[in-house]
């Protein structure tokens, strides 16, 4: 498990340097969904800004864009993922890389559990 966390930290550092705020927010929401097993997430824009290394106002703009595209519903710190496939299309390749690494280290059952709880 420590290897998976280390791999995710390395990927996140590269992601911050290389990808847009929108791609990083999509990736971050998908990882949160994977780890929580739920399409319902509770994060303030301030918190998301801290996690993404951007201002809260940047999160506001990107969250509105994702909401207008029908990918999420966002209101007062509550996020509901409406279209995970659409978020995956908007996410950078880092999401797939981290998820594949977790699957490799923890087994395919890890991925099946996440997909089953979200279906």
BAMARRO-802276 format. One line per field, with one value per residue: residue in one letter; x, y, z of N, C-alpha, C, O, CB in turn. Coordinates in nm, 2 decimals. Atoms other than C-alpha are relative to their C-alpha. Glycine has a CB too. Layout:
<recs>
resn: (A,...)
n.x: (X,...)
n.y: (Y,...)
n.z: (Z,...)
ca.x: (X,...)
ca.y: (Y,...)
ca.z: (Z,...)
c.x: (X,...)
c.y: (Y,...)
c.z: (Z,...)
o.x: (X,...)
o.y: (Y,...)
o.z: (Z,...)
cb.x: (X,...)
cb.y: (Y,...)
cb.z: (Z,...)
</recs>
This chain:
<recs>
resn: (X,X,X,X,X,X,X,X,X,X,X,X,X,X,X,X,X,X,X,X,X,X,X,X,X,X,X,X,X,X,X,X,X,X,X,X,X,X,X,X,X,X,X,X,X,X,X,X,X,X,X,X,X,X,X,X,X,X,X,X,X,X,X,X,X,X,X,X,X,X,X,X,X,X,X,X,X,X,X,X,X,X,X,X,X,X,X,X,X,X,X,X,X,X,X,X,X,X,X,X,X,X,X,X,X,X,X,X,X,X,X,X,X,X,X,X,X,X,X)
n.x: (0.08,-0.09,-0.05,0.11,0.01,-0.12,0.02,0.09,-0.07,-0.09,0.09,0.06,-0.10,-0.01,0.13,0.01,-0.09,0.02,0.13,0.09,0.08,0.11,-0.04,-0.04,0.13,0.07,-0.07,0.01,0.14,0.01,-0.07,0.08,0.11,-0.05,-0.03,0.12,0.10,0.13,0.01,0.03,-0.13,0.01,-0.12,0.02,-0.09,-0.12,-0.08,-0.05,-0.11,-0.12,-0.05,-0.04,-0.10,0.05,0.10,0.14,0.07,-0.03,0.09,0.13,0.02,-0.01,0.11,0.12,-0.02,0.03,0.14,0.07,-0.02,0.08,-0.09,0.02,0.09,-0.08,0.06,-0.03,-0.09,0.05,-0.03,0.05,-0.05,0.11,-0.06,-0.14,-0.07,-0.03,-0.11,-0.12,-0.04,-0.06,-0.12,-0.13,-0.04,-0.05,0.11,-0.01,-0.13,0.01,0.10,-0.07,-0.10,0.07,0.04,-0.12,-0.05,0.11,0.08,0.11,0.12,0.01,0.07,0.14,0.08,0.03,0.10,0.13,0.07,0.05,0.09)
n.y: (-0.12,-0.11,-0.02,-0.06,-0.14,-0.06,-0.02,-0.10,-0.13,-0.03,-0.03,-0.12,-0.11,-0.02,-0.05,-0.14,-0.07,0.02,0.01,-0.11,0.01,0.08,0.14,0.05,0.01,0.12,0.12,0.00,0.04,0.15,0.07,-0.01,0.10,0.14,0.03,-0.01,0.10,-0.07,-0.11,-0.12,-0.05,-0.13,-0.08,-0.15,-0.05,-0.03,0.12,0.04,-0.09,0.04,0.13,-0.02,-0.10,-0.12,-0.08,0.05,-0.05,0.09,0.12,-0.04,-0.01,0.13,0.08,-0.04,0.06,0.14,0.01,-0.04,0.12,0.11,0.10,-0.01,-0.10,-0.06,-0.11,-0.02,0.10,0.14,0.03,0.13,0.03,0.04,0.07,0.04,0.02,-0.14,-0.05,0.07,-0.06,-0.13,0.01,0.03,0.14,0.03,0.08,0.14,0.05,0.03,0.11,0.13,0.03,0.06,0.13,0.09,0.03,0.05,0.10,-0.05,-0.01,-0.14,-0.07,0.05,-0.05,-0.14,-0.01,0.06,-0.09,-0.12,0.04)
n.z: (0.00,-0.01,0.13,0.07,-0.05,0.05,0.15,0.02,-0.03,0.11,0.11,-0.04,0.02,0.15,0.05,-0.04,0.09,0.15,0.05,-0.03,-0.12,0.03,0.00,-0.13,-0.08,0.04,-0.06,-0.14,-0.04,0.03,-0.10,-0.13,0.02,-0.01,-0.14,-0.08,0.05,0.02,0.09,-0.09,-0.07,-0.07,0.00,0.03,0.11,-0.07,-0.02,0.13,0.04,-0.07,0.05,0.14,0.01,0.07,-0.08,-0.01,0.11,0.11,-0.01,0.03,0.15,0.05,-0.04,0.09,0.13,-0.01,-0.02,0.12,0.09,-0.05,-0.06,-0.15,-0.06,-0.11,-0.07,-0.14,-0.05,0.04,0.14,0.04,0.13,0.09,0.12,-0.02,0.12,0.05,-0.08,0.04,0.13,-0.03,-0.09,0.07,0.00,-0.13,-0.07,0.05,-0.04,-0.14,-0.02,0.05,-0.10,-0.12,0.05,0.01,-0.14,-0.09,0.07,0.08,-0.09,-0.04,0.11,0.00,-0.12,0.02,0.11,-0.05,-0.09,0.07,0.10)
ca.x: (0.00,0.29,0.41,0.07,0.06,0.42,0.33,0.03,0.24,0.49,0.21,0.04,0.36,0.40,0.03,0.05,0.33,0.19,-0.19,-0.47,-0.68,-0.98,-0.80,-0.66,-1.01,-1.16,-0.88,-0.91,-1.29,-1.25,-0.99,-1.21,-1.49,-1.28,-1.16,-1.50,-1.70,-1.96,-2.07,-2.16,-1.86,-1.84,-1.57,-1.57,-1.42,-1.16,-1.05,-1.04,-0.83,-0.59,-0.57,-0.52,-0.28,-0.50,-0.73,-1.08,-1.20,-1.03,-1.22,-1.54,-1.49,-1.39,-1.67,-1.93,-1.78,-1.81,-2.16,-2.27,-2.13,-2.36,-2.06,-2.13,-2.38,-2.22,-2.38,-2.26,-1.98,-2.17,-2.06,-2.25,-2.08,-2.33,-2.11,-1.80,-1.71,-1.73,-1.50,-1.26,-1.25,-1.17,-0.91,-0.55,-0.38,-0.26,-0.60,-0.57,-0.20,-0.27,-0.57,-0.37,-0.09,-0.33,-0.48,-0.14,-0.04,-0.38,-0.53,-0.81,-1.06,-0.98,-1.11,-1.42,-1.52,-1.50,-1.70,-1.96,-2.03,-2.08,-2.30)
ca.y: (0.00,0.23,0.19,0.29,0.61,0.69,0.64,0.86,1.14,1.12,1.13,1.42,1.63,1.58,1.65,1.98,2.09,1.97,1.98,2.24,2.31,2.15,1.83,1.81,1.88,1.60,1.36,1.47,1.42,1.07,0.97,1.09,0.89,0.58,0.61,0.70,0.45,0.72,0.97,1.21,1.42,1.70,1.95,2.33,2.53,2.65,2.30,2.20,2.50,2.40,2.04,2.17,2.45,2.72,3.00,2.93,3.15,2.92,2.62,2.82,2.88,2.52,2.37,2.58,2.46,2.10,2.16,2.33,2.02,1.80,1.62,1.73,1.90,2.14,2.35,2.47,2.22,1.92,1.76,1.49,1.32,1.28,1.15,0.97,0.87,1.24,1.33,1.06,1.22,1.55,1.42,1.40,1.07,1.08,0.94,0.62,0.59,0.61,0.38,0.12,0.14,0.08,-0.21,-0.36,-0.34,-0.42,-0.65,-0.62,-0.67,-0.31,-0.18,-0.40,-0.30,0.07,0.02,-0.20,0.06,0.34,0.14)
ca.z: (0.00,0.08,-0.28,-0.41,-0.20,-0.31,-0.68,-0.64,-0.48,-0.76,-1.02,-0.84,-0.84,-1.22,-1.27,-1.09,-1.32,-1.65,-1.66,-1.65,-1.35,-1.52,-1.59,-1.24,-1.08,-1.29,-1.18,-0.82,-0.81,-0.97,-0.72,-0.43,-0.58,-0.61,-0.25,-0.10,-0.31,-0.37,-0.63,-0.34,-0.22,0.03,-0.04,-0.03,-0.31,-0.06,0.02,-0.35,-0.42,-0.16,-0.29,-0.65,-0.56,-0.70,-0.58,-0.48,-0.76,-1.01,-0.87,-0.90,-1.27,-1.34,-1.13,-1.32,-1.64,-1.53,-1.41,-1.73,-1.92,-1.71,-1.54,-1.18,-0.97,-0.72,-0.45,-0.11,-0.07,-0.20,-0.52,-0.70,-0.99,-1.27,-1.55,-1.44,-1.79,-1.90,-1.61,-1.72,-2.07,-1.91,-1.67,-1.76,-1.81,-1.45,-1.33,-1.54,-1.44,-1.07,-1.09,-1.29,-1.03,-0.74,-0.94,-1.00,-0.63,-0.47,-0.73,-0.98,-0.69,-0.59,-0.92,-0.92,-0.57,-0.67,-1.00,-0.82,-0.55,-0.81,-1.04)
c.x: (0.09,0.05,-0.11,-0.01,0.12,-0.02,-0.10,0.06,0.09,-0.09,-0.06,0.10,0.02,-0.12,-0.01,0.08,-0.04,-0.14,-0.09,-0.08,-0.12,0.03,0.03,-0.13,-0.07,0.07,-0.02,-0.14,-0.01,0.07,-0.08,-0.12,0.04,0.03,-0.12,-0.10,-0.13,0.01,-0.03,0.13,-0.03,0.13,-0.03,0.10,0.14,0.09,0.05,0.11,0.13,0.06,0.06,0.11,-0.04,-0.10,-0.14,-0.08,0.02,-0.09,-0.14,-0.03,0.00,-0.12,-0.13,0.01,-0.04,-0.15,-0.08,0.01,-0.08,0.09,-0.02,-0.11,0.07,-0.08,0.04,0.08,-0.04,0.01,-0.06,0.05,-0.11,0.04,0.15,0.08,0.04,0.12,0.13,0.06,0.07,0.12,0.12,0.03,0.05,-0.11,0.02,0.13,0.00,-0.09,0.06,0.11,-0.06,-0.05,0.11,0.05,-0.10,-0.08,-0.12,-0.13,-0.02,-0.09,-0.15,-0.08,-0.04,-0.11,-0.13,-0.07,-0.06,-0.10,-0.15)
c.y: (0.13,0.04,0.07,0.15,0.08,0.03,0.11,0.14,0.04,0.05,0.14,0.12,0.03,0.06,0.15,0.09,0.00,0.02,0.12,-0.03,-0.09,-0.15,-0.06,-0.01,-0.13,-0.12,-0.01,-0.05,-0.15,-0.08,0.00,-0.09,-0.14,-0.03,0.00,-0.11,0.07,0.11,0.13,0.04,0.13,0.07,0.14,0.04,0.04,-0.12,-0.06,0.08,-0.03,-0.13,0.01,0.10,0.12,0.08,-0.06,0.05,-0.08,-0.13,0.04,0.00,-0.14,-0.09,0.04,-0.05,-0.15,-0.02,0.03,-0.12,-0.12,-0.11,-0.01,0.09,0.05,0.11,-0.01,-0.12,-0.14,-0.02,-0.13,-0.02,-0.06,-0.09,-0.03,-0.02,0.14,0.06,-0.07,0.06,0.13,0.00,-0.03,-0.15,-0.05,-0.09,-0.15,-0.06,-0.04,-0.12,-0.13,-0.04,-0.06,-0.14,-0.10,-0.04,-0.06,-0.10,0.06,0.01,0.14,0.08,-0.04,0.05,0.15,0.01,-0.05,0.10,0.12,-0.03,0.02)
c.z: (0.00,-0.14,-0.08,0.03,-0.06,-0.15,-0.02,0.03,-0.11,-0.12,0.02,-0.02,-0.15,-0.05,0.02,-0.10,-0.15,-0.05,0.05,0.13,-0.02,0.00,0.13,0.09,-0.04,0.06,0.15,0.04,-0.03,0.10,0.13,-0.01,0.02,0.15,0.10,-0.04,-0.02,-0.10,0.07,0.07,0.07,0.01,-0.03,-0.11,0.06,0.01,-0.14,-0.05,0.06,-0.05,-0.14,-0.01,-0.08,0.09,-0.01,-0.12,-0.13,0.00,-0.03,-0.15,-0.06,0.04,-0.07,-0.14,0.00,0.02,-0.12,-0.10,0.05,0.07,0.15,0.03,0.12,0.06,0.15,0.06,-0.02,-0.15,-0.03,-0.14,-0.08,-0.11,0.02,-0.12,-0.07,0.08,-0.04,-0.13,0.03,0.09,-0.08,0.02,0.14,0.08,-0.03,0.05,0.15,0.03,-0.04,0.10,0.13,-0.03,0.00,0.14,0.09,-0.06,-0.07,0.09,0.04,-0.09,0.00,0.11,-0.02,-0.11,0.05,0.09,-0.07,-0.10,0.04)
o.x: (0.05,0.06,-0.08,-0.03,0.11,0.02,-0.08,0.03,0.09,-0.05,-0.08,0.06,0.02,-0.12,-0.05,0.04,0.00,-0.16,-0.06,-0.09,-0.16,-0.04,0.00,-0.13,-0.12,0.01,-0.04,-0.15,-0.08,0.02,-0.08,-0.15,-0.02,-0.01,-0.12,-0.19,-0.24,0.12,-0.03,0.18,-0.12,0.21,-0.11,0.19,0.24,0.21,0.17,0.20,0.23,0.18,0.15,0.17,0.04,-0.13,-0.17,-0.16,-0.06,-0.14,-0.21,-0.13,-0.09,-0.18,-0.21,-0.09,-0.11,-0.21,-0.18,-0.08,-0.08,0.04,-0.01,-0.16,0.12,-0.12,0.03,0.05,0.03,-0.04,-0.04,0.03,-0.17,-0.03,0.23,0.20,0.15,0.20,0.23,0.18,0.16,0.20,0.12,-0.04,0.06,-0.07,0.02,0.14,0.05,-0.06,0.04,0.12,-0.01,-0.04,0.09,0.08,-0.07,-0.17,-0.16,-0.22,-0.13,-0.18,-0.24,-0.20,-0.15,-0.21,-0.23,-0.20,-0.15,-0.17,-0.24)
o.y: (0.23,0.16,0.16,0.23,0.19,0.14,0.19,0.24,0.16,0.15,0.22,0.22,0.15,0.14,0.22,0.20,0.09,0.05,0.19,-0.14,-0.17,-0.23,-0.17,-0.10,-0.20,-0.21,-0.11,-0.13,-0.22,-0.18,-0.10,-0.16,-0.22,-0.14,-0.07,-0.15,0.00,0.17,0.24,-0.04,0.21,0.04,0.17,-0.03,0.02,-0.11,-0.09,0.03,-0.03,-0.15,-0.06,0.12,0.18,0.04,-0.13,-0.03,-0.09,-0.18,-0.04,-0.06,-0.17,-0.16,-0.04,-0.09,-0.19,-0.12,-0.04,-0.13,-0.22,-0.23,-0.12,0.17,-0.03,0.21,-0.12,-0.18,-0.24,0.06,-0.23,0.06,-0.16,-0.17,0.05,0.01,0.15,0.13,0.00,0.07,0.17,0.09,-0.08,-0.22,-0.17,-0.17,-0.23,-0.17,-0.15,-0.20,-0.23,-0.16,-0.16,-0.23,-0.22,-0.16,-0.15,-0.16,0.17,0.08,0.19,0.15,0.04,0.08,0.18,0.08,0.00,0.11,0.19,0.06,-0.01)
o.z: (-0.06,-0.18,-0.16,-0.05,-0.10,-0.20,-0.12,-0.04,-0.15,-0.19,-0.07,-0.08,-0.19,-0.14,-0.07,-0.13,-0.22,-0.17,0.15,0.17,0.06,0.06,0.17,0.17,0.05,0.11,0.20,0.14,0.05,0.15,0.21,0.09,0.08,0.20,0.20,0.04,-0.02,-0.12,0.01,0.15,0.02,0.10,-0.13,-0.14,0.00,-0.01,-0.15,-0.11,0.00,-0.07,-0.18,-0.12,-0.14,0.20,-0.10,-0.17,-0.22,-0.10,-0.09,-0.19,-0.14,-0.04,-0.11,-0.19,-0.09,-0.03,-0.15,-0.19,-0.02,0.09,0.21,-0.05,0.21,0.00,0.21,0.16,0.02,-0.23,0.05,-0.23,-0.04,-0.16,-0.02,-0.13,-0.12,0.02,-0.04,-0.15,-0.04,0.09,-0.19,0.09,0.16,0.15,0.05,0.09,0.19,0.11,0.03,0.13,0.18,0.05,0.04,0.16,0.17,0.00,-0.04,0.05,0.07,-0.05,-0.02,0.09,0.00,-0.09,0.01,0.08,-0.02,-0.15,-0.03)
cb.x: (-0.09,0.12,0.03,-0.14,0.00,0.12,-0.05,-0.13,0.08,0.08,-0.11,-0.05,0.13,0.03,-0.11,0.05,0.14,0.03,-0.07,-0.10,-0.05,-0.07,0.12,0.09,-0.09,0.00,0.15,0.03,-0.10,0.06,0.14,-0.05,-0.06,0.14,0.10,-0.06,-0.01,-0.04,-0.10,-0.12,0.11,-0.07,0.11,0.03,-0.06,-0.03,-0.09,-0.12,-0.04,-0.02,-0.12,-0.12,0.12,-0.08,0.00,-0.07,0.04,0.15,0.01,-0.03,0.12,0.13,-0.02,0.00,0.14,0.08,-0.04,0.06,0.14,-0.07,0.14,0.13,-0.15,0.13,-0.16,-0.13,0.02,-0.15,0.15,-0.16,0.12,-0.08,-0.02,0.01,-0.09,-0.12,-0.03,-0.03,-0.12,-0.10,-0.03,0.11,0.11,0.03,-0.14,0.00,0.11,-0.04,-0.13,0.06,0.09,-0.12,-0.07,0.11,0.05,-0.08,-0.04,-0.02,0.01,0.14,0.07,0.00,0.09,0.12,0.05,0.03,0.09,0.12,0.02)
cb.y: (0.00,-0.02,-0.13,-0.07,0.01,-0.09,-0.13,-0.02,-0.02,-0.12,-0.10,0.00,-0.04,-0.14,-0.08,0.03,-0.05,-0.14,-0.12,0.02,0.14,0.04,-0.02,0.10,0.12,-0.01,0.02,0.14,0.08,-0.03,0.06,0.15,0.02,-0.01,0.10,0.13,-0.11,0.06,-0.02,-0.03,0.01,-0.02,-0.06,0.08,0.12,0.07,-0.11,0.00,0.15,-0.02,-0.10,0.03,-0.06,-0.05,0.15,0.05,0.15,-0.04,-0.05,0.14,0.08,-0.07,0.02,0.16,0.02,-0.07,0.10,0.13,-0.03,-0.06,0.03,0.04,-0.06,0.05,-0.01,0.01,0.02,-0.02,0.00,0.00,-0.10,0.12,0.09,-0.13,-0.08,0.09,-0.02,-0.15,0.01,0.09,-0.12,0.09,-0.03,0.13,0.05,0.00,0.10,0.12,0.03,0.03,0.12,0.09,0.01,0.07,0.13,0.12,-0.10,-0.09,-0.10,0.06,-0.01,-0.16,-0.01,0.08,-0.08,-0.13,0.04,0.06,-0.14)
cb.z: (0.12,0.09,-0.07,0.02,0.15,0.03,-0.06,0.09,0.13,-0.04,-0.03,0.14,0.06,-0.07,0.06,0.14,0.01,-0.03,0.04,-0.12,0.05,-0.13,-0.10,0.06,-0.02,-0.16,-0.03,0.06,-0.08,-0.14,0.03,0.02,-0.14,-0.07,0.05,0.00,0.09,0.14,-0.11,0.09,-0.10,0.14,-0.11,0.13,-0.07,0.14,0.07,-0.10,0.03,0.15,0.00,-0.09,-0.05,-0.13,-0.06,0.13,-0.03,-0.01,0.15,0.06,-0.06,0.04,0.15,0.00,-0.05,0.11,0.12,-0.06,-0.01,-0.11,-0.04,0.07,0.03,-0.06,-0.01,0.08,0.15,0.05,-0.04,0.00,0.01,-0.05,-0.12,0.09,-0.10,0.01,0.15,-0.02,-0.09,0.07,0.10,0.07,-0.10,0.08,-0.03,-0.15,-0.02,0.08,-0.07,-0.13,0.04,0.04,-0.13,-0.07,0.06,0.05,0.10,-0.12,0.11,0.02,-0.13,-0.01,0.13,-0.05,-0.12,0.07,0.11,-0.07,-0.05)
</recs>
